[in-house]
Amino acid sequence: DEINFSVTDSLNITKAVISPSKIALSTGDLTLFAAASYAKSYVYLKNTDDTIAMNFDFGSTLSMTLAGGEFAFFPWESSQNLVVAAASGTPYLEYAIFEA
């Protein structure tokens, strides 16, 4: 079966809490979004590096890895901190958060 990647949805965004920004990462953990600071939100993440991966966790468990050039857009309930670290080097992460 074919997968249809064309999806239409209407999101109820009340405000852009953090407009698209960039930050250089390191191999140490960085709390990108602290759960206590946000309500239900939508998160945009993009690894702008071509080769270095970025590891994300919610709380203390590895939850997602973005390889070079990959991005993610997902709903976040803000029950756990969103933490990120580079696999190596100092790649740049592009990010934004929108409260629902």
SVG drawing of the C-alpha trace seen along z (x, -y; Angstrom):
<svg xmlns="http://www.w3.org/2000/svg" viewBox="-8 -35 41 37">
<polyline fill="none" stroke="black" stroke-width="0.4" points="0.0,0.0 1.1,-3.5 1.5,-6.0 0.0,-9.4 2.3,-12.0 0.0,-14.9 -1.9,-15.7 -4.0,-18.7 -4.8,-19.8 -6.0,-22.9 -4.0,-23.7 -5.3,-26.1 -2.2,-28.1 -2.7,-30.8 0.8,-32.3 4.4,-31.6 6.2,-31.4 9.6,-31.2 9.7,-32.1 12.2,-30.2 15.6,-30.5 19.0,-28.7 21.4,-27.5 24.8,-25.8 24.7,-22.5 27.4,-20.6 27.7,-17.0 26.4,-18.0 22.6,-17.9 20.7,-21.2 17.2,-21.6 15.7,-23.2 12.1,-23.5 11.4,-23.1 8.0,-21.5 7.0,-23.9 7.3,-26.8 4.8,-25.7 1.2,-24.5 0.4,-22.0 2.5,-23.1 3.7,-22.2 7.4,-21.9 9.5,-22.4 13.1,-21.1 15.6,-21.0 19.1,-19.7 20.9,-22.2 24.1,-20.1 24.7,-17.7 26.4,-14.9 26.2,-15.3 23.2,-13.7 21.2,-15.3 19.7,-13.2 16.5,-14.3 14.9,-13.0 11.8,-13.7 12.8,-13.4 15.7,-10.9 15.1,-8.5 16.4,-8.9 13.3,-9.5 14.4,-10.7 17.5,-11.2 17.6,-13.7 20.3,-12.8 21.9,-15.6 19.3,-17.7 16.3,-16.0 13.4,-17.9 10.5,-17.1 7.2,-18.8 5.1,-17.3 2.6,-18.0 4.1,-18.2 2.1,-17.9 4.9,-19.5 4.8,-16.8 8.6,-16.3 11.5,-18.6 12.7,-18.4 16.5,-17.9 18.9,-17.8 22.6,-17.0 24.8,-16.7 26.4,-13.4 29.6,-15.3 30.9,-18.7 28.8,-21.9 26.0,-21.6 23.2,-24.1 19.6,-23.3 16.8,-25.4 13.7,-25.4 10.4,-27.0 7.5,-26.3 3.9,-27.3 1.3,-27.1 -2.0,-25.5"/>
</svg>
